[in-house]
Every structure is written in C-alpha cells, then in structure tokens.
Amino acid sequence: MVNGFHDTANAVATVIYTNTLKPNVAVVWSGVWNLLGVLASSGAVAFSVVSLLPVELVLNVGSAAGMAMVFSLLVSAIIWNLGTWYLGLPASSSHTLIGSILGVGLAHSVMSSEVFGRGVNWGKVQEVFAALMLSPLIGFGCAALLLLLCKALIKNPALYEAPTKDTPPPLWIRAILIFTCTGVSFAHGSNDGQKGMGLVMLILIGVIPASFALNEGATPKDMESLLKNSAQVSSFLEGRYEKFSMTDKEARLELSNYLKPNVSPNKSTAAAVLQLNRDVTMQLSNKKTLSDVPRNERTELRSDLYLIDESLGKLVKQDRVPDADVKAAVGLYKNDLDKSTRFIPIWVKVAVALALGIGTMVGWKRIVVTVGEKIGKDHLTYAQGASAELVAMITIGAADQLGLPVSTTHVLTSGVAGTMVANKSGVQMKTVRNMLLAWVLTLPVCVFLGAAFFGAALYTVSRLGF
C-alpha cells in the first residue's frame, strides 16, 4: 500500500495540477488503470527481483531464515517509504525494496559463515542498478527534448500556458493529459505492482506450500509438454557430458552451490541436473497435472524444478550449451518449468492492485504537491505535464517488457525537472537537493535496515527455538 503513497501518486500529479481531473476522480481513474496493468503483467519483473535473493533462502522460504527474510524486506521497505512520504519526498519504492534485498543477502552471507557478499547475485544487481540509474536520466533528457519538439511543431500557445485556477484546459489538451496519466498508471501497475506480487508469493509459498509451491492451474497439456521437453534435455545431457554417480541429495547440494554468484560449472554440474531431471520425470510421469502431486511432496518438488530451471539458464549463459537446436529445446523446457513454479494467481494481482489504489487514495497529496508545486519555480504547464508523463509511460512500459524494475517516481519527477529546464522556468534547488539526497540515501539506508532486521529476526526465532 505504501507504494501507492509514492509511485502511484506521481501518475496523478500532472492531471490534478493542470485541473484536468478533480483529485478524487484522478485517484480512482489511476487506480483502475493500475489494476488493469497489474492484471496484464507477465510476472517477469516480480521474479527478476526475487532472483536477487540468496538461493538458499528462496529454496527454503518456509524455514525460519526464509520467514525472517520476508519479514525484514517488508518492514525495512515500509519504514523508509513511510518516512520519505511523510516528508513529501518522492523516493523510489524500487530502490527501497532492492536495497533491503541486498541487506538481507549480505547479512545472510555473514550469518551463514560464507565469504562476505557471496550470497548476493552481483550480476543481476548490476543489471538492475543499470536500469534504476539510467531511467531517471532518460526521463530528464527525453522529456526536455519532447517539450522542445512540441514547441517547434505545435504552435498553439494554450498548450504552453499555466492553468487558470479551477478552470479545466481545452478538451483536446485534457484528452492528451488523461491519456498520459492512463498510460503511466497502466505501466506502473504492470511494472511496480509486480514487486509486491513477488513478495506476496514468497509469503504464500512459505506459509502455505501445499497450495502455492506448485501451479495447480497447470493443464494436462502443460504437463505433457513439460515431460516431453524434459526427455529431450535429458537426452542431450546424457550424450554430451561425462556421467557421475550421485544421489538426489548430492545433486541438490551441487546445484544450490552452482547457483551462487560467480560460481563456474564443474564436470558434475550437468550430471546433477540430469540426476534431478530424471527424478522429477519419474515423479511426474504418472500425473496428469501438478495438482495430482501429493501435498507433502510439493515443497521438495518445487525446489528441484527451481534448481533445474536456474541451472539450465546459467549453463546457457556460460556457453555450456553450444548447439542452437539444443538451446531451443532448453528454452522450451525452461518455459515449462517457469509455468510450474513462477506463477501468480489472479487474486494476488487484484489484491496488490487494490493496495496500490488504496495507498494512493490515502496518501496522494504530499507527493503530488511536491511534483506539482515544488520542483519548478513556475507552475506546471499542460505541455510539461504531458511530456513528462508520456516519456514515463514509454520508459516504464519498455522496462516491463525487458523484465527490469525501474522507478516510476524517479522517471516522472526527473521528467518534470527536465521540462522545467527546457522551458527555462528554473527549478527549486532545495527540492531538487532533497530529492537527490533521498535518491542517494535510499539504497544504503535500506541495505542497513534489511540487514539489521534480518539479523534481529533470525536471532529472535533461533532463541525461541523455531
């Protein structure tokens, strides 16, 4: 819900401050389109964020350490988001969550007696950080250029005037602004909404694994495809790699170690995938759907499917699967495995969307005032609002397709600042300094909070004997 305080509120700032929509109407309209964006999302961003977590905690999310992880992520993110909202600072919920994840990973590496930082997927962190750092620059530059382009091509002076108090803009300008607000709301739902969905799924898998460890909605056709592609991948592994004799337990240990960051495969890695793949195939061979799997076997089966899925992906990335036809077979099999474990029920999507909408309705005003009044020295014009939101809509939508988490807050607010600079309106340096300070501090503060809460939670549950 606190995500709605920040990110969703940004989507309605321009339509409210240009008198395009009344605040209550704007909030409800944005909430509806956030809901549609969440429902249309693929889940790629949700599981991209989850993949930043240490593999041991993801595999054992129902354990004391796994539940401590979820608790620390939620509490640290809520504290920072509420604090910055109270101060009226547009901070990034994406940065908040990812900082908390890094804190958990670092604390886990210390508390599990591993090399410091080994539990963090630094390759994925680099990819995510690139998206988070570049997107505000894209927002600033592209919004400024778009405003200048509009001035060169569209000569109607009404578009570049500040709104008259309580007077809505001409119909055609209202249509543009409503369209961009709609687009940002939809894109926000499809990208930022997924981060909440990923956390909800971790909680459900940990608390009720019998119902949520596997996708009970998978069809007999899905099962048939999974078994067929599993057999093809097993055939490839048998023909290409030296065989090793190992138990299922040894195979799981081998792959969980292999999935740690910066670990290269050894000769037994493919054998471990093959061993688990055979076991999974035998376990599922007489099942029509995943719902036929006994409930007491689902947690372990989910772990096996996850290990096979991630290990195959890593082998492909490390060029251990050279043939194009084999890569295609592995890709098909990975899609089947994703359907089995990386799923988000409709009711979870609806619940997250409603939480975003309620958060916006409760806390929209503080952030909207900052965006509408405190970034530029002059009042936001129609063209500035439309330019900033159009760029935000396209940027967030593109990131969603790539499965990358970006900050709606930073893209939109930097876009507004870019239009102010392009318009020679000037920016309020105090606000900009505070926003930059929040941007710089969010990650380190949330890393600290995530680590501190994870350590405290794990210590508490160990003392209580869980």
C-alpha positions in Angstrom: 0.0 0.0 0.0 2.9 2.4 0.8 4.0 2.0 -2.9 0.7 3.8 -3.7 1.7 6.7 -1.4 4.7 7.3 -3.6 4.7 5.9 -7.1 1.0 5.8 -8.0 0.6 9.4 -6.6 3.1 10.5 -9.2 0.8 9.4 -12.0 -2.0 11.7 -10.9 0.1 14.8 -10.1 0.0 16.4 -13.6 -3.7 15.9 -14.2 -4.5 17.3 -10.8 -2.2 20.3 -11.2 -3.4 21.2 -14.6 -7.1 21.0 -13.5 -7.7 18.2 -16.0 -9.3 16.0 -13.4 -10.6 16.6 -9.9 -8.3 14.9 -7.3 -10.9 12.2 -6.3 -11.7 11.4 -9.9 -8.0 11.3 -10.8 -7.1 8.9 -8.0 -9.9 6.5 -8.8 -9.1 6.6 -12.5 -5.5 5.9 -11.9 -6.4 3.1 -9.5 -8.5 1.4 -12.2 -5.7 1.5 -14.7 -3.1 0.3 -12.2 -5.4 -2.7 -11.6 -5.5 -3.4 -15.3 -1.8 -3.0 -15.6 -1.2 -5.5 -12.7 -3.6 -8.0 -14.3 -1.9 -7.7 -17.7 1.6 -8.1 -16.3 3.7 -11.2 -17.1 5.4 -11.6 -13.7 8.9 -11.3 -15.2 9.7 -8.2 -13.1 8.4 -10.0 -9.9 10.7 -13.0 -10.4 13.6 -10.8 -11.6 13.5 -9.1 -8.2 13.2 -12.4 -6.3 16.3 -13.7 -8.2 18.4 -11.1 -6.3 17.8 -13.1 -3.1 20.2 -15.8 -1.9 19.3 -19.1 -3.4 19.2 -20.9 -0.1 16.5 -18.5 1.2 14.4 -18.8 -2.0 14.6 -22.6 -1.9 13.7 -22.7 1.9 11.4 -19.8 2.2 9.3 -21.7 4.7 12.2 -22.1 7.1 12.9 -19.7 10.0 15.6 -18.0 7.9 13.1 -17.7 4.9 10.4 -16.1 7.0 13.0 -13.8 8.7 13.9 -12.7 5.2 10.4 -11.9 4.2 9.7 -10.0 7.5 12.9 -7.9 7.1 12.1 -7.0 3.5 8.6 -5.8 4.3 9.4 -3.9 7.5 12.5 -2.1 6.1 10.7 -1.1 2.9 7.7 0.2 4.8 9.7 2.2 7.3 11.7 4.1 4.6 8.7 4.6 2.3 6.6 6.0 5.1 9.4 8.2 6.3 10.1 9.8 2.9 6.3 10.1 2.2 5.8 12.0 5.5 8.5 14.4 4.4 6.9 14.8 1.0 10.0 13.4 -0.8 9.4 11.4 -3.9 11.5 8.3 -3.1 11.7 5.1 -5.1 9.9 2.0 -3.9 12.1 0.0 -6.3 15.3 1.3 -4.7 13.8 0.7 -1.3 13.0 -3.0 -2.0 16.2 -3.8 -3.8 18.3 -2.1 -1.1 16.5 -4.3 1.5 17.2 -7.4 -0.6 20.9 -6.5 -0.8 20.9 -6.0 3.0 19.4 -9.5 3.6 21.8 -11.1 1.2 24.9 -9.5 2.8 23.6 -10.4 6.3 22.9 -13.9 5.3 26.4 -14.3 3.9 27.8 -13.2 7.3 25.5 -15.3 9.4 25.9 -18.4 7.4 29.7 -18.2 7.7 30.2 -17.7 3.9 32.5 -15.2 2.2 31.0 -11.8 2.8 28.8 -10.9 -0.1 28.8 -14.3 -1.7 25.0 -14.7 -1.2 24.3 -11.7 -3.4 23.7 -12.2 -7.1 26.0 -9.3 -8.2 25.5 -9.9 -11.9 21.7 -9.4 -11.5 22.3 -6.5 -9.2 24.4 -4.8 -11.8 21.7 -5.3 -14.4 19.0 -3.9 -12.1 21.2 -1.0 -11.0 21.8 0.0 -14.6 18.1 0.2 -15.2 17.4 2.2 -12.0 20.3 4.6 -12.6 19.7 5.2 -16.3 15.9 5.6 -16.3 15.9 9.0 -14.5 18.5 10.3 -17.0 16.3 9.1 -19.8 13.3 10.7 -18.2 15.1 14.1 -17.8 16.6 14.2 -21.2 13.7 12.8 -23.3 11.0 14.9 -21.5 13.1 18.0 -22.2 13.6 17.1 -25.8 9.9 16.2 -26.3 8.8 19.6 -24.9 11.2 21.4 -27.3 9.9 19.3 -30.2 6.3 20.2 -29.2 7.2 23.9 -29.2 8.8 23.6 -32.6 5.8 21.7 -34.2 2.7 22.7 -32.2 2.3 26.5 -32.2 -0.9 26.7 -30.1 0.0 29.0 -27.2 -2.6 27.5 -24.9 -0.5 24.3 -24.6 2.3 26.2 -23.0 0.4 28.3 -20.6 0.0 27.7 -16.8 -3.6 26.6 -16.0 -6.1 29.1 -14.8 -7.2 28.4 -11.2 -10.1 25.9 -11.1 -10.5 26.1 -14.9 -10.0 22.9 -16.9 -7.9 23.1 -20.1 -9.4 22.9 -23.6 -10.9 19.5 -24.4 -8.1 18.4 -26.7 -5.5 19.2 -24.0 -7.5 17.3 -21.4 -7.6 14.3 -23.7 -3.8 14.3 -24.0 -3.3 14.6 -20.3 -5.8 11.9 -19.4 -4.2 9.6 -22.0 -0.7 10.1 -20.5 -2.0 9.7 -16.9 -3.7 6.5 -18.0 -0.5 5.2 -19.7 1.7 5.9 -16.6 -0.9 4.3 -14.3 -1.1 1.2 -16.5 2.7 1.0 -16.9 3.2 1.5 -13.2 0.8 -1.3 -12.4 2.5 -3.7 -14.8 6.0 -2.9 -13.5 6.0 -1.7 -9.9 2.9 -3.8 -9.0 4.9 -6.9 -9.7 7.4 -6.2 -6.9 4.6 -6.5 -4.4 3.3 -9.7 -6.1 6.8 -11.3 -5.8 6.8 -10.7 -2.1 3.3 -11.9 -1.6 4.1 -15.1 -3.5 7.2 -15.7 -1.3 5.0 -15.4 1.8 2.4 -17.8 0.4 4.9 -20.3 -0.6 6.5 -20.2 2.8 3.3 -20.3 4.8 1.0 -22.5 2.7 3.4 -24.5 0.5 0.8 -27.3 -0.2 -1.3 -24.8 -2.1 1.3 -22.4 -3.6 4.6 -24.3 -4.1 3.3 -25.5 -7.5 1.0 -24.1 -10.1 -2.3 -26.1 -9.6 -3.7 -24.3 -12.6 -1.3 -26.1 -15.0 -3.2 -28.1 -17.6 -2.7 -31.7 -18.8 -1.3 -30.2 -22.0 1.3 -28.2 -19.9 2.3 -31.4 -18.1 2.6 -33.3 -21.4 4.9 -30.5 -22.8 7.0 -30.5 -19.6 7.6 -34.2 -19.8 8.4 -34.2 -23.5 10.9 -31.4 -23.2 12.4 -32.9 -20.1 13.1 -36.1 -22.0 14.8 -34.1 -24.8 17.0 -32.2 -22.4 17.9 -35.4 -20.5 18.9 -37.0 -23.8 21.2 -34.0 -24.6 22.9 -34.2 -21.2 23.4 -37.9 -21.4 25.1 -37.6 -24.8 27.4 -34.6 -24.1 28.7 -34.8 -20.5 30.7 -37.3 -18.6 28.5 -39.3 -16.2 28.8 -39.1 -12.5 27.0 -41.3 -9.9 25.3 -39.2 -7.3 22.2 -39.2 -5.1 19.4 -36.7 -5.3 20.7 -35.1 -2.1 24.2 -34.7 -3.6 22.7 -33.3 -6.8 20.7 -30.7 -4.9 23.7 -29.6 -3.0 25.8 -29.4 -6.2 23.2 -27.2 -7.9 22.5 -24.9 -5.0 26.2 -24.3 -4.7 26.5 -23.8 -8.5 23.7 -21.2 -8.4 25.6 -19.0 -6.0 27.1 -15.9 -7.8 30.3 -16.2 -9.7 30.5 -20.0 -9.5 31.5 -21.8 -12.6 30.3 -25.3 -13.5 32.4 -28.4 -12.9 32.2 -31.8 -14.5 29.4 -32.9 -12.2 27.1 -29.9 -12.6 25.4 -31.3 -15.8 25.3 -34.7 -14.1 23.4 -33.1 -11.1 20.9 -31.5 -13.5 20.5 -34.9 -15.2 20.0 -36.7 -11.9 17.3 -34.3 -10.6 15.7 -34.2 -14.1 15.4 -38.0 -14.1 13.9 -37.9 -10.6 11.4 -35.2 -11.5 10.4 -37.0 -14.7 9.8 -40.3 -12.7 7.8 -38.4 -10.1 5.6 -36.7 -12.6 5.3 -39.5 -15.2 2.0 -40.9 -13.9 0.5 -37.4 -13.1 -2.0 -35.6 -15.3 -1.5 -32.2 -13.7 0.7 -30.8 -10.9 -2.4 -30.8 -8.6 -2.0 -34.6 -8.6 1.3 -34.3 -6.7 0.8 -35.3 -3.0 0.8 -32.2 -0.9 3.7 -33.4 1.3 5.9 -33.7 -1.8 5.3 -30.3 -3.3 7.9 -28.2 -1.5 10.7 -30.5 -2.4 9.5 -30.8 -6.0 9.3 -27.1 -6.3 12.9 -26.8 -5.1 14.0 -29.5 -7.6 12.2 -27.7 -10.5 13.7 -24.3 -9.4 17.2 -25.8 -9.3 16.9 -27.4 -12.7 15.4 -24.2 -14.2 18.0 -21.8 -12.9 20.9 -24.2 -13.5 19.9 -24.7 -17.2 19.7 -21.0 -17.6 23.1 -20.4 -16.1 24.6 -23.2 -18.3 23.3 -21.5 -21.4 24.6 -18.1 -20.3 28.0 -19.6 -19.7 28.0 -21.1 -23.3 27.9 -24.7 -22.0 25.1 -25.4 -24.4 26.7 -24.8 -27.8 24.2 -26.1 -30.3 21.3 -23.9 -31.5 18.8 -26.7 -31.6 19.7 -27.8 -28.0 19.4 -24.2 -26.8 15.9 -24.1 -28.3 15.0 -27.3 -26.5 16.4 -26.0 -23.2 14.4 -22.7 -23.8 11.1 -24.6 -24.3 11.8 -26.7 -21.2 12.6 -23.6 -19.1 9.3 -22.1 -20.2 7.5 -25.2 -18.9 9.4 -25.1 -15.6 8.6 -21.4 -15.2 4.9 -22.2 -15.7 5.2 -24.7 -12.9 6.8 -22.6 -10.2 6.7 -18.9 -11.4 3.0 -18.2 -11.4 0.9 -15.5 -9.8 -2.8 -16.2 -9.1 -5.3 -13.6 -10.3 -6.5 -12.9 -6.7 -2.9 -11.9 -5.7 -2.8 -9.5 -8.7 -6.1 -8.0 -7.7 -5.1 -7.7 -4.0 -1.8 -5.9 -4.9 -3.7 -3.6 -7.3 -6.3 -2.7 -4.7 -3.5 -2.0 -2.2 -1.8 0.4 -4.7 -5.2 2.1 -5.2 -6.0 2.4 -1.5 -2.5 3.8 -0.8 -2.9 6.5 -3.5 -6.3 7.4 -2.1 -5.0 7.7 1.4 -1.6 9.4 0.8 -1.6 11.0 -2.6 -1.5 14.7 -1.5 2.1 15.0 -0.1 3.8 13.6 -3.1 1.5 15.3 -5.6 2.2 18.7 -4.0 5.9 18.2 -4.3 5.7 17.2 -8.0 3.2 19.9 -8.9 4.5 22.9 -6.9 8.0 22.3 -5.6 10.1 21.1 -8.5 9.9 24.0 -10.8 9.8 27.7 -10.0 6.8 28.3 -12.2 3.5 26.4 -12.3 3.5 23.2 -14.4 2.1 23.8 -17.9 0.0 21.4 -20.0 2.8 20.6 -22.3 5.2 20.0 -19.5 2.8 17.6 -17.8 2.1 15.7 -21.0 5.8 15.5 -22.0 6.9 14.2 -18.6 4.1 11.6 -18.4 4.4 10.4 -22.0 8.2 9.7 -21.5 7.5 8.0 -18.2 4.8 5.8 -19.8 7.1 4.7 -22.6 10.2 4.2 -20.4 8.3 2.1 -17.8 6.5 0.1 -20.4 9.8 -0.8 -22.1 11.4 -1.8 -18.8 8.4 -4.0 -18.1 8.9 -5.8 -21.5 12.5 -6.4 -20.6 11.7 -7.6 -17.1 13.6 -4.8 -15.4 12.4 -2.9 -12.3 12.6 0.9 -12.7 11.4 3.7 -10.5 8.2 5.4 -11.6 9.0 8.2 -9.1 12.4 9.0 -10.5 11.4 8.7 -14.1 8.5 11.1 -13.7 10.0 13.6 -11.3 13.2 13.8 -13.4 11.0 14.3 -16.5 9.2 17.2 -14.8 12.6 18.7 -13.9 13.7 18.2 -17.5 10.7 20.1 -18.9 11.4 23.0 -16.4 15.0 23.3 -17.6 13.9 23.1 -21.3 11.3 25.7 -20.7 13.8 27.9 -18.9 11.4 28.0 -16.0 14.1 27.1 -13.5 14.0 24.5 -10.7 13.7 24.9 -7.0 17.1 23.8 -5.9 16.1 23.0 -2.3 13.6 20.4 -3.6 16.0 19.0 -6.1 18.7 18.7 -3.4 16.3 16.9 -1.1 15.2 14.6 -3.9 18.8 13.8 -4.8 19.6 13.2 -1.2 16.7 10.8 -0.9 17.8 9.1 -4.1 21.4 8.7 -2.8 20.4 7.6 0.7 17.6 5.1 -0.2 19.9 2.3 -1.1 22.5 2.4 1.7 19.8 3.1 4.4 17.7 0.2 3.1 20.7 -2.1 2.9 21.3 -1.3 6.5 17.7 -1.8 7.6 17.3 -5.0 5.6 20.5 -6.5 7.2 19.6 -5.3 10.7 16.0 -6.6 10.6 17.1 -9.9 9.1 19.7 -10.4 11.8 17.3 -9.5 14.5 14.5 -11.7 13.2 16.8 -14.7 12.7 18.3 -14.2 16.2 14.8 -14.0 17.7 13.4 -17.1 16.0 16.5 -19.1 16.9 16.2 -18.0 20.6 12.5 -19.1 20.5 13.5 -22.5 19.1 11.8 -22.3 15.8 
